[in-house]
């Protein structure tokens, strides 16, 4: 697999962000493996074009386009058939928690993430005047990736505040104003966050419903309306995303990976992986 990934600044206790730059060679079709993480992300395509998936929605990104991905959402990217050039992209993966702690008067600027996470996905297009400041802020952060982290941690954190203000002004504030039952969305998010943290564990419907404070039937109905999937369909997708990460970044045996992501039956793991990814685990590992 001819894929070059470079992580310049990693998360630390004082700086909860990381900057990434990835180069995809022309013969490589898989541009970004299916995965999710507890941090939000600004993604910027610098060269080429690709199909970027967040959950089940596909976004065709061109050179210069960006996209915001909320925390905990499955995402991946593939090379379109008509793209035969090198693909280069950068990403800022960051936690919103430091910003939330600094905002007085509650979580107003971040309520959309808790209440309508699915709708918070936002494509950042250079052709739109309202995106100009946001794209500029993202590039300013990425320009610091070759700088000693000890000399620019506060600068990057400050620029993240600027980017979040722009995202809030041009998009997230409208979601909050148009939101419906915010308590329902926030309560469902509790179970989704729990799934992502406890993907190796055996979870029950009763346990997940209790986390959200609802009956099992109401929880299932509301969860499907919120995510488009049944609870355990979604849970299995999180597990398969973690398996994809291990297949791409480790030499662990497939049987071990299956166990590490919560599948005790290798045949069931293989079936679920093939159903979700369209290829077997071994074929995925080979690229």
C-alpha positions as MATLAB code, in Angstrom:
seq = 'XXXXXXXXXXXXXXXXXXXXXXXXXXXXXXXXXXXXXXXXXXXXXXXXXXXXXXXXXXXXXXXXXXXXXXXXXXXXXXXXXXXXXXXXXXXXXXXXXXXXXXXXXXXXXXXXXXXXXXXXXXXXXXXXXXXXXXXXXXXXXXXXXXXXXXXXXXXXXXXXXXXXXXXXXXXXXXXXXXXXXXXXXXXXXXXXXXXXXXXXXXXXXXXXXXXXXXXXXXXXXXXXXXXXXXXXXXXXXXXXXXXXXXXXXXXXXXXXXXXXXXXXXXXXXXXXXXXXXXXXXXXXXXX';
ca = [
       0.000    0.000    0.000;
       1.707    3.164   -1.184;
       0.196    5.584    1.229;
       2.276    8.163    3.074;
       0.825    9.599    6.253;
       2.576   12.222    8.335;
       1.446   13.251   11.801;
       3.268   16.396   12.826;
       1.656   17.506   16.068;
       0.043   14.938   18.321;
      -2.436   15.399   21.110;
      -1.016   16.111   24.529;
      -2.582   16.901   27.837;
      -2.266   20.621   27.165;
      -2.910   20.565   23.400;
      -5.846   18.342   22.449;
      -5.320   18.441   18.687;
      -3.255   16.787   15.986;
      -2.287   17.868   12.477;
      -2.034   15.360    9.643;
      -0.900   15.363    6.027;
      -1.463   12.385    3.724;
      -0.304   11.653    0.172;
      -2.168    8.991   -1.838;
      -0.341    7.585   -4.840;
      -2.230    7.324   -8.177;
      -2.603    3.523   -7.990;
      -4.122    3.601   -4.483;
      -7.943    3.577   -4.480;
      -8.586    3.693   -0.744;
      -7.811    7.280    0.234;
      -8.941    7.083    3.876;
      -9.972    3.947    5.724;
     -13.327    3.800    7.497;
     -12.878    5.045   11.051;
     -14.244    7.320   13.739;
     -12.731    9.135   16.719;
     -13.992   11.097   19.725;
     -12.595   14.362   18.313;
     -14.027   16.670   15.659;
     -12.147   17.230   12.407;
     -11.490   19.844    9.741;
     -10.459   18.096    6.523;
      -8.886   19.992    3.605;
      -8.251   18.521    0.143;
      -5.085   20.045   -1.300;
      -4.643   18.076   -4.540;
      -6.887   15.865   -6.684;
     -10.507   15.029   -5.970;
     -12.222   12.266   -4.024;
     -15.502   10.896   -2.708;
     -15.678   11.569    1.018;
     -18.209    9.579    3.038;
     -19.592   10.557    6.429;
     -21.857    7.801    7.678;
     -23.940    6.977    4.564;
     -23.653   10.375    2.834;
     -21.148   10.947    0.026;
     -19.541   14.327   -0.673;
     -17.526   14.864   -3.866;
     -14.619   17.082   -2.827;
     -12.481   19.007   -5.312;
      -9.073   20.597   -4.811;
      -9.375   23.376   -2.227;
     -12.595   22.053   -0.680;
     -12.880   21.302    3.006;
     -15.352   19.504    5.230;
     -16.158   19.556    8.941;
     -16.829   16.174   10.554;
     -18.389   16.132   14.043;
     -16.927   13.873   16.700;
     -17.797   10.194   16.712;
     -18.998    9.933   13.111;
     -17.841    7.162   10.804;
     -16.011    8.519    7.759;
     -13.789    7.371    4.914;
     -12.759    8.438    1.411;
     -12.145    6.682   -1.895;
     -10.594    7.728   -5.182;
     -13.144    8.296   -7.983;
     -12.500    6.283  -11.139;
     -11.808    9.427  -13.162;
      -9.094   10.662  -10.757;
      -5.711    9.326  -11.895;
      -3.508   11.893  -10.179;
      -1.872   12.073   -6.768;
      -4.248   12.998   -3.936;
      -3.023   15.114   -1.044;
      -5.095   16.103    1.946;
      -4.577   17.545    5.413;
      -6.632   17.299    8.564;
      -6.970   18.976   11.942;
      -8.320   16.538   14.525;
      -9.280   18.328   17.718;
     -11.299   18.119   20.901;
     -13.884   20.826   21.550;
     -13.720   20.303   25.311;
     -11.104   23.024   26.035;
     -13.197   25.553   24.130;
     -16.376   24.464   25.880;
     -14.757   24.938   29.279;
     -13.702   28.480   28.350;
     -17.150   29.621   27.205;
     -19.163   31.186   30.018;
     -22.894   30.683   30.182;
     -23.051   27.052   29.094;
     -22.681   25.123   25.838;
     -24.516   27.472   23.443;
     -21.800   27.348   20.794;
     -21.681   23.554   20.950;
     -25.324   22.581   21.424;
     -25.706   21.609   17.771;
     -23.110   18.844   18.229;
     -25.097   17.318   21.054;
     -28.529   17.820   19.522;
     -28.082   17.364   15.774;
     -24.731   15.745   15.201;
     -25.797   14.249   11.870;
     -26.715   17.669   10.509;
     -23.473   19.306   11.685;
     -21.477   17.939    8.752;
     -20.523   20.984    6.693;
     -18.741   21.282    3.363;
     -16.399   24.262    3.266;
     -16.244   25.515   -0.321;
     -13.764   28.173   -1.464;
     -16.286   29.533   -3.961;
     -18.552   30.705   -1.132;
     -17.668   34.095    0.317;
     -18.976   33.105    3.763;
     -16.367   30.294    3.895;
     -13.383   32.561    3.231;
     -12.434   33.274    6.870;
     -12.991   29.675    7.946;
     -10.756   28.292    5.185;
      -8.145   30.928    5.974;
      -8.115   29.893    9.631;
      -7.796   26.203    8.745;
      -4.847   26.936    6.443;
      -3.204   29.107    9.104;
      -3.287   26.146   11.490;
      -1.975   23.694    8.903;
       0.867   26.057    8.034;
       2.181   25.463   11.560;
       2.537   21.702   11.158;
       6.317   21.931   10.665;
       6.726   24.211   13.684;
       7.937   23.003   17.071;
       4.710   22.270   19.021;
       6.136   23.914   22.135;
       6.213   27.263   20.305;
       2.733   27.248   18.762;
       0.311   25.308   20.976;
      -1.500   28.411   22.190;
      -1.516   29.897   18.704;
      -3.185   26.797   17.282;
      -5.717   26.682   20.107;
      -6.521   30.339   19.497;
      -6.961   29.724   15.771;
      -9.310   26.841   16.574;
     -11.459   29.327   18.511;
     -11.492   31.580   15.426;
     -12.468   28.667   13.158;
     -15.207   27.546   15.529;
     -16.633   31.057   15.722;
     -16.816   31.155   11.915;
     -18.413   27.705   11.710;
     -20.935   28.733   14.341;
     -21.735   32.022   12.607;
     -22.243   30.598    9.138;
     -23.882   27.272    9.966;
     -24.181   25.836   13.484;
     -26.183   28.745   14.901;
     -28.875   28.100   12.298;
     -29.129   24.462   13.350;
     -29.648   25.462   16.962;
     -32.385   27.948   16.047;
     -34.157   25.336   13.958;
     -33.681   22.492   16.422;
     -36.598   20.525   17.749;
     -36.395   18.247   20.758;
     -32.873   19.042   21.938;
     -33.178   16.835   25.032;
     -33.979   13.810   22.880;
     -30.961   14.338   20.619;
     -28.639   14.958   23.538;
     -29.839   11.862   25.374;
     -29.395    9.653   22.309;
     -25.879   11.028   21.884;
     -25.034    9.664   25.331;
     -25.569    6.105   24.131;
     -23.652    6.734   20.881;
     -20.678    8.086   22.808;
     -20.859    5.076   25.098;
     -20.804    2.698   22.104;
     -17.684    4.363   20.764;
     -15.859    4.072   24.076;
     -16.982    0.500   24.808;
     -16.909   -1.094   21.352;
     -15.065   -4.251   22.598;
     -17.716   -4.892   25.251;
     -21.005   -6.764   25.127;
     -23.795   -4.196   25.391;
     -27.485   -4.811   25.838;
     -30.437   -2.878   24.482;
     -31.618   -2.388   28.056;
     -28.267   -0.826   28.965;
     -28.249    1.557   25.989;
     -31.850    2.609   26.516;
     -31.178    3.237   30.193;
     -28.225    5.487   29.312;
     -30.598    7.664   27.312;
     -33.366    7.455   29.899;
     -35.956    5.846   27.606;
     -37.865    2.601   27.273;
     -36.327    0.079   24.886;
     -39.036    0.488   22.234;
     -38.923    4.294   22.324;
     -35.130    4.223   22.271;
     -35.012    1.970   19.178;
     -37.540    4.093   17.316;
     -35.821    7.365   18.192;
     -32.324    6.021   17.522;
     -33.286    4.912   14.013;
     -34.873    8.278   13.300;
     -31.753   10.055   14.556;
     -29.048    7.942   12.864;
     -30.811    6.066   10.079;
     -29.723    2.749   11.630;
     -30.891    0.390   14.341;
     -28.775    0.611   17.520;
     -26.808   -2.596   16.998;
     -26.345   -1.967   13.277;
     -24.673    1.268   14.281;
     -22.684   -0.472   17.009;
     -21.365   -3.050   14.547;
     -20.298   -0.297   12.161;
     -18.257    1.280   14.952;
     -16.619   -2.078   15.611;
     -15.858   -2.644   11.928;
     -14.391    0.867   11.703;
     -12.023   -0.011   14.552;
     -11.147   -3.250   12.780;
     -10.321   -1.314    9.600;
      -7.955    0.863   11.597;
      -6.167   -2.164   13.033;
      -5.983   -3.900    9.654;
      -4.391   -0.805    8.147;
      -1.980    0.081   10.930;
      -0.984   -3.203   12.621;
       0.180   -6.711   11.750;
      -2.218   -8.384   14.166;
      -3.942  -11.537   12.950;
      -7.504  -11.120   11.732;
      -8.804  -13.467   14.425;
      -7.127  -11.326   17.088;
      -8.545   -8.129   15.609;
     -12.017   -9.641   15.539;
     -11.733  -10.415   19.252;
     -10.307   -6.979   20.078;
     -13.290   -5.217   18.507;
     -15.854   -7.392   20.247;
     -16.544  -10.280   17.838;
     -16.073  -13.666   19.476;
     -17.154  -15.529   16.338;
     -14.740  -15.106   13.422;
     -17.310  -16.240   10.857;
     -19.773  -13.608   12.052;
     -17.012  -10.992   12.010;
     -16.134  -11.889    8.414;
     -19.789  -11.676    7.353;
     -20.342   -8.321    9.032;
     -17.085   -6.896    7.694;
     -17.888   -7.949    4.130;
     -21.442   -6.634    4.415;
     -20.312   -3.198    5.621;
     -17.068   -2.778    3.668;
     -17.883   -4.721    0.506;
     -14.674   -6.781    0.781;
     -13.311   -9.406    3.163;
     -10.926   -8.384    5.974;
      -7.969  -10.002    4.196;
      -8.808   -8.229    0.923;
      -9.132   -4.927    2.782;
      -5.710   -5.400    4.367;
      -4.173   -6.047    0.937;
      -5.651   -2.770   -0.314;
];
